[in-house]
């Protein structure tokens, strides 16, 4: 309940309206109005009582320091950031929590080519030279980067779902060839 709504409730109650009438008028449950009225009567306060939360280990300045460290080096692990925090010994989980509060989340980085300034200039010149090509000419091209085409299976890690004790069951064994069966490198 907002502070403005609380003040409105107290105003209506002091004007002589009943708890249920105020609740009906403001579309709030009557027990909420009743608790607010009792708190106002006992303590003279319209705000929520202070909660006994666990105290924060870091100060707002340290929270900003953690954010700046990560924004300067996006690949920096939380463990190294925790060790670099000024005047406090905090856990990596605390660092992750502070970053999550700042809407910074750990994700897998996007993989791309490492292009130098020369590569970028050459690509731009090539694009400028071919800017007036029609669709029929473009259909004759296949754009790829350096890629490895595996002849037998993907090179990445594979997983199989199995129950305890079924490691060597036939359904959980995958046939393979030494060194992945080879592959072909393609450059374009």
C-alpha positions as CSV (number, residue, x, y, z in Angstrom):
1,X,0.0,0.0,0.0
2,X,1.4,3.4,-1.0
3,X,2.0,6.2,1.5
4,X,-0.6,8.3,-0.2
5,X,-3.2,5.5,0.1
6,X,-2.3,5.1,3.8
7,X,-2.9,8.8,4.4
8,X,-6.2,8.6,2.6
9,X,-7.3,5.6,4.7
10,X,-6.4,7.4,8.0
11,X,-8.2,10.5,6.8
12,X,-11.4,8.5,6.0
13,X,-11.2,6.7,9.3
14,X,-10.7,9.9,11.3
15,X,-13.7,11.4,9.4
16,X,-15.8,8.7,10.9
17,X,-16.1,6.1,8.2
18,X,-16.1,2.4,9.2
19,X,-13.3,0.0,8.4
20,X,-15.5,-2.0,6.0
21,X,-16.7,1.2,4.3
22,X,-13.2,2.4,3.7
23,X,-12.1,-1.0,2.5
24,X,-15.0,-1.1,0.0
25,X,-14.4,2.4,-1.1
26,X,-10.7,1.9,-1.8
27,X,-11.1,-1.8,-3.0
28,X,-8.7,-3.1,-0.3
29,X,-9.3,-6.0,2.1
30,X,-10.8,-4.9,5.4
31,X,-8.1,-6.6,7.4
32,X,-5.5,-4.4,5.8
33,X,-7.4,-1.3,6.8
34,X,-7.9,-2.7,10.3
35,X,-4.2,-3.4,10.8
36,X,-3.4,0.1,9.6
37,X,-5.9,1.7,11.9
38,X,-4.6,-0.3,14.9
39,X,-1.0,0.6,14.1
40,X,-2.0,4.3,13.8
41,X,-3.8,4.1,17.1
42,X,-0.9,2.4,19.0
43,X,2.1,4.0,17.4
44,X,0.8,7.1,15.6
45,X,2.5,5.8,12.5
46,X,1.1,5.3,9.0
47,X,4.2,3.6,7.6
48,X,5.2,0.0,7.8
49,X,7.1,-1.1,10.8
50,X,10.9,-1.6,10.2
51,X,11.8,-5.2,9.4
52,X,14.7,-7.0,10.9
53,X,16.4,-7.9,7.7
54,X,19.9,-9.3,7.6
55,X,22.3,-6.3,7.3
56,X,24.0,-5.9,3.9
57,X,27.7,-6.8,3.8
58,X,28.5,-4.2,1.3
59,X,27.8,-0.5,1.2
60,X,26.2,1.3,-1.8
61,X,29.7,2.6,-2.7
62,X,31.1,-0.9,-2.7
63,X,28.1,-2.1,-4.8
64,X,29.0,0.6,-7.4
65,X,32.7,-0.5,-7.2
66,X,31.7,-4.1,-8.0
67,X,29.6,-2.9,-11.0
68,X,32.4,-0.7,-12.3
69,X,34.9,-3.6,-12.1
70,X,32.6,-5.9,-14.1
71,X,31.8,-3.2,-16.7
72,X,35.5,-2.6,-17.3
73,X,36.2,-6.3,-17.8
74,X,33.1,-8.2,-18.8
75,X,34.8,-11.6,-18.7
76,X,36.0,-11.1,-15.1
77,X,34.8,-14.0,-12.9
78,X,32.8,-13.2,-9.7
79,X,35.5,-14.9,-7.5
80,X,38.2,-12.5,-8.7
81,X,35.8,-9.5,-8.2
82,X,35.0,-10.7,-4.7
83,X,38.8,-10.8,-3.9
84,X,39.3,-7.3,-5.3
85,X,36.5,-5.7,-3.2
86,X,37.8,-2.8,-1.1
87,X,37.9,-3.2,2.7
88,X,35.5,-6.2,2.8
89,X,35.9,-10.0,2.4
90,X,32.8,-11.1,0.5
91,X,31.8,-14.2,-1.3
92,X,31.4,-14.6,-5.0
93,X,27.7,-15.2,-4.5
94,X,27.4,-11.8,-2.9
95,X,29.0,-10.3,-6.0
96,X,26.5,-12.2,-8.2
97,X,23.6,-10.9,-6.1
98,X,24.8,-7.3,-6.3
99,X,25.2,-7.6,-10.1
100,X,21.8,-9.2,-10.4
101,X,20.3,-6.3,-8.5
102,X,22.0,-4.0,-11.1
103,X,20.5,-6.1,-13.9
104,X,23.8,-7.6,-14.9
105,X,23.6,-11.4,-15.6
106,X,26.2,-13.9,-16.6
107,X,25.5,-15.4,-20.1
108,X,27.5,-17.3,-22.6
109,X,29.4,-14.9,-24.8
110,X,28.6,-14.7,-28.5
111,X,31.3,-16.2,-30.6
112,X,32.5,-14.2,-33.6
113,X,35.6,-13.7,-35.8
114,X,38.5,-11.7,-34.5
115,X,38.6,-9.0,-37.1
116,X,41.4,-6.5,-37.4
117,X,41.0,-2.9,-38.8
118,X,42.4,-4.2,-42.1
119,X,39.8,-7.0,-42.2
120,X,37.0,-4.4,-41.5
121,X,38.3,-2.0,-44.2
122,X,38.6,-4.9,-46.8
123,X,35.0,-6.0,-46.0
124,X,33.7,-2.5,-46.4
125,X,35.5,-2.0,-49.7
126,X,34.1,-5.3,-51.0
127,X,30.6,-4.3,-49.9
128,X,30.9,-0.9,-51.6
129,X,32.1,-2.5,-54.8
130,X,29.2,-4.8,-54.9
131,X,26.4,-2.5,-53.7
132,X,24.7,-2.3,-57.1
133,X,24.4,-6.0,-57.8
134,X,21.0,-7.4,-58.5
135,X,19.4,-10.4,-56.8
136,X,20.3,-12.7,-59.7
137,X,24.0,-12.1,-59.3
138,X,23.8,-12.6,-55.5
139,X,22.1,-16.0,-55.9
140,X,25.4,-17.4,-57.3
141,X,27.3,-16.8,-54.0
142,X,27.5,-18.8,-50.9
143,X,28.7,-16.9,-47.9
144,X,30.5,-18.9,-45.2
145,X,33.5,-18.4,-42.9
146,X,36.2,-20.9,-42.2
147,X,34.3,-24.0,-41.1
148,X,35.0,-27.6,-40.3
149,X,32.5,-30.1,-41.6
150,X,32.6,-33.3,-39.6
151,X,32.1,-36.5,-41.5
152,X,30.8,-38.6,-38.6
153,X,29.4,-36.5,-35.8
154,X,29.5,-33.1,-34.2
155,X,32.7,-32.1,-32.3
156,X,30.9,-30.8,-29.3
157,X,30.2,-32.6,-26.1
158,X,27.4,-35.1,-26.3
159,X,25.2,-36.3,-23.5
160,X,23.0,-39.3,-23.0
161,X,20.2,-39.6,-20.4
162,X,20.4,-42.7,-18.3
163,X,19.3,-44.1,-14.9
164,X,21.7,-45.2,-12.2
165,X,23.4,-48.5,-13.1
166,X,22.6,-48.2,-16.9
167,X,25.8,-46.7,-18.0
168,X,26.8,-49.6,-20.2
169,X,23.3,-50.6,-21.4
170,X,23.1,-50.8,-25.2
171,X,20.7,-47.9,-25.5
172,X,23.3,-45.7,-23.7
173,X,26.3,-46.6,-25.8
174,X,27.0,-44.5,-28.9
175,X,29.1,-46.0,-31.7
176,X,32.1,-43.9,-32.6
177,X,35.1,-43.7,-34.8
178,X,38.6,-42.8,-33.7
179,X,39.2,-39.0,-33.9
180,X,35.6,-38.3,-34.8
181,X,35.9,-39.9,-38.3
182,X,37.8,-37.0,-39.7
183,X,36.5,-33.8,-41.3
184,X,36.8,-31.4,-44.2
185,X,37.9,-27.7,-43.8
186,X,36.1,-25.2,-46.0
187,X,37.1,-21.6,-46.6
188,X,35.0,-19.1,-48.3
